[in-house]
C-alpha cells in the first residue's frame, strides 16, 4: 500500500474502507508500531495536548474540588483523543512560563486558573492570539472565553440565610482580594449588608485567607474581638476548614454560639460535621465543559460565544442557626 493509504488508515480517515483499515491496523500491531507524537505535531501543526500552568500550593493536591475539575477536564479530552498536562510553576515564574509555552507551541490551548482582577496572563494570551479558556473572570475589555460561577449570587444566598435567622453582626473571611472571585464576593457582601441597613465592621472582615492555617488564624482573631460577630461567611473552602476547626478547638458550639457558612464543600475534610455551604455543583461536569469550550475555540468558535456563568446553590446544614440573644 502507499504511504498515503497507510497514513489515512491509521488516522481514521473515511476515504479508506474498513477492510483496508483493518489490514493496516493488524500490521501495525504486529510490528509494534506507535505513532511519534512529535512528528505528528510537526506534520499537522497540532500537539493534541491542552495545558494548565499552575502555581501549585501545598494544599492543592489534597483539594478535592480542584481534583474533580481536573478529572472532568481529563475525561472530556480522553474522549476527544487528546491529553492534558499540568505544569507546576512558582508564582514568580508564572508569566514567563506562559510565554515559553506559547512560543514553543507545546500545547494547542490553555486553561487559566485563579484569575486575577487585573490578569496579565490573560492580557498576554489575548494579545498573542493563543487559544485559552479562563476559569474565572477578569477586568478586560477584549472579549475572551471564560467559565465561572456567579460569585455575587452565591454571597447573596449566604447572607440571605443569615439575615433570615436574625444575624446582624456578620463577618467575612476572604481570599486575597487581587483574586477576582474574592473581590467579587466581598463587593457583593458589602452591597447586601448596605441594602439591609447594616454596618460591615472592618474588624470582622479579614483578607488573605487562602488555606487552612490562615483560615484558622483569622477565626481566632475574630474570637478575640470583645463584640465578636454572631455569624461568619468564609469565601473559600480551604480556609473554611481552618475556620471551622478553630471554632471547634475553642469549644464554640457552631450554629448556636456562632454560625458559619463556607463557600465550597468541606465534607471530605470535616467528616461528620454538617457544614452549611455555598456549593458549586457538578465540578467534574464543569471541568469537562471547560475542555469542550477550549476545543471549540481551537476549531474557530468566536471567544465571545464561549462565556458561561453557572449558578451556585445553598446547601443547608447545622452550622447556620438562629442568632443568639
C-alpha positions as CSV (number, residue, x, y, z in Angstrom):
1,X,0.0,0.0,0.0
2,X,1.1,3.6,-0.5
3,X,2.2,5.7,2.4
4,X,-0.8,7.9,2.0
5,X,-3.2,5.0,2.3
6,X,-1.5,3.7,5.4
7,X,-1.4,7.1,7.0
8,X,-5.1,7.6,6.3
9,X,-6.0,4.2,7.7
10,X,-4.0,4.8,10.9
11,X,-5.7,8.2,11.4
12,X,-9.2,7.1,10.7
13,X,-9.9,9.0,7.5
14,X,-13.2,8.0,5.9
15,X,-11.6,7.6,2.4
16,X,-10.2,4.2,3.5
17,X,-12.6,1.3,3.5
18,X,-13.0,-0.9,6.6
19,X,-11.2,-3.9,5.1
20,X,-8.1,-1.9,4.2
21,X,-8.1,-0.1,7.6
22,X,-8.3,-3.4,9.4
23,X,-5.3,-4.8,7.4
24,X,-3.2,-1.7,8.2
25,X,-4.1,-1.8,12.0
26,X,-3.3,-5.5,12.2
27,X,0.1,-4.9,10.5
28,X,0.8,-2.0,12.9
29,X,0.0,-4.2,15.9
30,X,2.3,-7.0,14.7
31,X,5.1,-4.5,14.1
32,X,4.6,-2.9,17.4
33,X,4.1,0.5,15.7
34,X,3.4,3.6,17.7
35,X,2.9,7.0,16.1
36,X,5.6,9.5,17.0
37,X,3.6,12.4,18.6
38,X,6.4,14.9,18.0
39,X,6.5,14.0,14.3
40,X,2.7,14.1,14.0
41,X,2.7,17.5,15.7
42,X,5.1,18.9,13.2
43,X,3.1,17.4,10.3
44,X,-0.3,18.7,11.3
45,X,0.6,21.7,13.4
46,X,-1.2,20.3,16.5
47,X,0.1,18.7,19.6
48,X,-3.2,17.3,20.7
49,X,-2.3,18.5,24.2
50,X,-4.0,21.1,26.3
51,X,-2.4,22.6,29.3
52,X,-2.7,24.2,32.7
53,X,0.1,26.3,34.1
54,X,-0.5,26.2,37.8
55,X,1.4,27.8,40.7
56,X,0.6,24.8,43.0
57,X,0.1,25.5,46.7
58,X,0.8,22.7,49.2
59,X,-2.9,22.2,49.8
60,X,-3.9,21.9,46.1
61,X,-3.0,18.2,45.7
62,X,-5.3,17.4,48.7
63,X,-8.1,19.7,47.4
64,X,-11.0,17.5,46.2
65,X,-12.7,20.4,44.3
66,X,-9.6,21.1,42.3
67,X,-9.1,17.4,41.6
68,X,-12.7,17.0,40.5
69,X,-12.4,19.8,38.0
70,X,-9.1,18.4,36.6
71,X,-10.7,15.0,36.4
72,X,-13.6,16.2,34.4
73,X,-11.3,18.0,32.0
74,X,-9.2,14.9,31.5
75,X,-12.2,12.7,30.9
76,X,-13.5,15.0,28.2
77,X,-10.1,15.2,26.5
78,X,-9.6,11.4,26.6
79,X,-12.9,11.1,24.7
80,X,-11.5,13.5,22.1
81,X,-8.3,11.5,22.0
82,X,-6.3,14.4,23.5
83,X,-4.2,14.8,26.6
84,X,-4.0,17.3,29.5
85,X,-0.8,18.4,31.2
86,X,-0.4,20.4,34.4
87,X,2.8,22.4,34.5
88,X,3.5,23.4,38.1
89,X,5.5,26.7,38.4
90,X,6.5,29.2,41.1
91,X,4.4,32.4,41.2
92,X,7.4,34.5,40.2
93,X,7.9,32.4,37.0
94,X,4.2,32.1,36.0
95,X,4.0,34.7,33.2
96,X,7.4,33.6,31.6
97,X,6.1,30.0,31.6
98,X,3.1,31.1,29.6
99,X,5.4,32.9,27.1
100,X,7.6,29.9,26.8
101,X,4.6,27.5,26.3
102,X,3.1,29.8,23.6
103,X,6.3,30.4,21.7
104,X,7.3,26.8,21.8
105,X,3.8,25.7,20.7
106,X,3.9,22.9,23.2
107,X,0.2,22.8,23.7
108,X,-2.8,23.7,21.5
109,X,-4.6,25.7,24.2
110,X,-4.5,26.6,27.9
111,X,-6.9,26.8,30.8
112,X,-6.1,29.8,33.0
113,X,-7.0,29.2,36.7
114,X,-7.2,31.5,39.7
115,X,-7.9,34.6,37.6
116,X,-6.9,38.0,39.0
117,X,-8.8,41.2,38.9
118,X,-6.2,42.6,36.5
119,X,-4.7,39.5,35.0
120,X,-1.5,39.9,32.9
121,X,-1.6,36.2,31.8
122,X,-5.0,36.8,30.1
123,X,-3.9,40.1,28.6
124,X,-0.8,38.4,27.2
125,X,-2.7,35.4,25.7
126,X,-5.3,37.8,24.1
127,X,-2.5,39.8,22.5
128,X,-0.7,36.7,21.3
129,X,-4.0,35.3,19.8
130,X,-3.4,32.0,21.6
131,X,-6.5,29.8,22.4
132,X,-7.4,29.8,26.1
133,X,-10.4,29.5,28.5
134,X,-10.3,31.4,31.8
135,X,-11.6,29.5,34.8
136,X,-13.0,32.7,36.3
137,X,-13.2,36.3,35.0
138,X,-11.0,39.4,34.9
139,X,-11.5,43.1,34.1
140,X,-10.5,43.2,30.5
141,X,-12.2,45.0,27.6
142,X,-11.1,42.4,25.0
143,X,-13.5,39.5,24.6
144,X,-12.2,36.2,25.8
145,X,-13.6,32.8,26.6
146,X,-14.4,32.1,30.3
147,X,-16.2,29.8,32.6
148,X,-17.3,30.9,36.1
149,X,-19.8,30.5,38.9
150,X,-21.9,33.5,39.9
151,X,-20.0,35.0,42.9
152,X,-22.5,37.7,43.6
153,X,-25.4,35.3,43.7
154,X,-23.6,32.9,46.0
155,X,-22.8,35.5,48.6
156,X,-26.4,36.8,48.4
157,X,-27.6,33.2,49.2
158,X,-25.4,33.1,52.2
159,X,-26.3,36.5,53.6
160,X,-29.9,36.0,52.8
161,X,-29.9,32.9,55.0
162,X,-28.1,34.5,57.9
163,X,-30.3,37.7,57.8
164,X,-33.4,35.5,57.8
165,X,-32.0,33.9,61.0
166,X,-31.7,37.3,62.7
167,X,-28.0,37.9,62.4
168,X,-26.8,41.4,62.0
169,X,-23.2,41.2,63.2
170,X,-21.7,39.2,60.3
171,X,-18.1,38.8,59.4
172,X,-16.3,37.8,56.2
173,X,-13.1,35.8,55.7
174,X,-11.7,36.5,52.2
175,X,-9.1,35.0,49.9
176,X,-6.5,37.6,48.7
177,X,-8.5,40.4,47.1
178,X,-6.4,40.5,43.9
179,X,-8.1,37.2,43.0
180,X,-11.2,38.1,41.0
181,X,-13.6,35.7,42.8
182,X,-12.6,37.1,46.2
183,X,-13.1,40.7,45.0
184,X,-16.5,40.0,43.6
185,X,-17.6,38.1,46.7
186,X,-16.5,40.9,49.0
187,X,-18.2,43.5,46.8
188,X,-21.4,41.5,46.9
189,X,-21.1,41.1,50.7
190,X,-20.7,44.9,51.3
191,X,-23.6,45.7,48.9
192,X,-26.0,43.4,50.5
193,X,-25.1,44.5,54.0
194,X,-25.7,48.1,53.0
195,X,-29.1,47.1,51.4
196,X,-30.0,45.6,54.7
197,X,-29.1,48.8,56.5
198,X,-26.2,47.1,58.4
199,X,-22.7,48.2,59.0
200,X,-19.9,45.9,57.8
201,X,-17.4,46.2,60.7
202,X,-13.9,46.3,59.2
203,X,-12.6,44.3,62.2
204,X,-14.8,41.4,61.1
205,X,-13.6,41.4,57.5
206,X,-10.2,39.6,57.2
207,X,-8.4,39.0,54.0
208,X,-5.6,36.8,52.7
209,X,-7.2,33.6,54.0
210,X,-6.5,31.0,51.3
211,X,-5.6,27.9,53.2
212,X,-6.4,26.1,56.4
213,X,-3.7,27.8,58.5
214,X,-4.8,31.3,57.5
215,X,-8.4,30.4,58.0
216,X,-7.7,29.1,61.4
217,X,-5.8,32.2,62.4
218,X,-8.4,34.6,61.0
219,X,-11.2,32.9,63.0
220,X,-9.0,33.1,66.2
221,X,-8.7,36.8,65.5
222,X,-12.5,37.2,65.3
223,X,-12.9,35.2,68.5
224,X,-10.7,37.7,70.3
225,X,-13.0,40.7,69.5
226,X,-14.9,41.9,72.5
227,X,-18.1,42.2,70.5
228,X,-17.4,39.4,68.0
229,X,-19.7,38.6,65.1
230,X,-22.6,36.2,65.6
231,X,-22.1,34.7,62.1
232,X,-19.2,34.5,59.6
233,X,-19.1,33.8,55.8
234,X,-15.9,32.2,54.5
235,X,-15.4,32.7,50.8
236,X,-13.3,29.6,50.1
237,X,-13.4,26.1,51.3
238,X,-9.7,25.7,52.1
239,X,-9.7,28.4,54.7
240,X,-13.2,27.3,55.7
241,X,-11.8,24.1,57.0
242,X,-9.4,26.0,59.2
243,X,-12.0,28.5,60.4
244,X,-14.4,25.7,61.5
245,X,-11.5,23.8,63.2
246,X,-10.6,27.0,65.2
247,X,-14.2,27.2,66.5
248,X,-14.2,23.5,67.4
249,X,-10.9,23.9,69.2
250,X,-12.2,26.9,71.1
251,X,-15.2,25.0,72.3
252,X,-17.6,27.2,70.4
253,X,-21.0,25.5,69.7
254,X,-21.2,26.1,65.9
255,X,-24.7,27.0,64.8
256,X,-25.7,28.2,68.2
257,X,-23.0,30.4,69.7
258,X,-21.6,31.3,66.2
259,X,-22.9,30.5,62.8
260,X,-20.7,29.7,59.8
261,X,-21.4,29.4,56.0
262,X,-18.5,28.2,53.8
263,X,-18.2,28.6,50.0
264,X,-17.4,25.2,48.7
265,X,-17.6,21.7,50.0
266,X,-15.7,20.7,53.1
267,X,-17.3,17.3,53.5
268,X,-14.1,15.4,52.7
269,X,-12.1,17.1,55.4
270,X,-14.7,17.8,58.1
271,X,-16.3,14.3,58.1
272,X,-19.4,14.1,60.3
273,X,-19.9,17.8,60.6
274,X,-22.9,19.1,58.6
275,X,-21.5,22.5,57.4
276,X,-23.8,24.9,55.6
277,X,-22.2,25.6,52.3
278,X,-22.5,27.6,49.1
279,X,-21.9,24.7,46.7
280,X,-20.5,24.8,43.1
281,X,-22.4,21.8,41.8
282,X,-21.2,19.4,39.1
283,X,-17.4,20.2,39.5
284,X,-16.5,17.3,37.1
285,X,-19.0,18.4,34.6
286,X,-17.7,22.0,34.9
287,X,-14.2,20.7,34.1
288,X,-15.5,18.8,31.1
289,X,-17.3,21.8,29.9
290,X,-14.1,23.9,30.0
291,X,-12.3,21.3,27.9
292,X,-15.2,21.3,25.4
293,X,-15.1,25.1,25.2
294,X,-11.4,25.2,24.6
295,X,-11.7,22.6,21.8
296,X,-14.5,24.7,20.2
297,X,-12.2,27.8,20.4
298,X,-9.4,25.9,18.7
299,X,-11.8,24.9,16.0
300,X,-12.6,28.6,15.3
301,X,-15.6,29.5,17.5
302,X,-15.5,33.2,18.5
303,X,-14.4,33.8,22.1
304,X,-17.4,35.9,22.9
305,X,-19.7,32.9,22.2
306,X,-17.8,30.9,24.9
307,X,-18.7,32.6,28.1
308,X,-20.7,30.6,30.7
309,X,-21.9,31.6,34.2
310,X,-23.2,28.7,36.3
311,X,-25.3,29.2,39.5
312,X,-24.1,28.1,42.9
313,X,-26.6,26.7,45.4
314,X,-27.0,26.9,49.2
315,X,-26.9,23.5,51.0
316,X,-28.4,24.0,54.4
317,X,-26.5,22.4,57.3
318,X,-26.2,22.6,61.0
319,X,-23.6,25.4,61.2
320,X,-26.1,28.2,60.4
321,X,-28.6,28.7,63.2
322,X,-30.7,31.5,64.8
323,X,-28.9,34.5,66.2
324,X,-28.2,34.0,69.9
325,X,-29.9,36.6,72.1
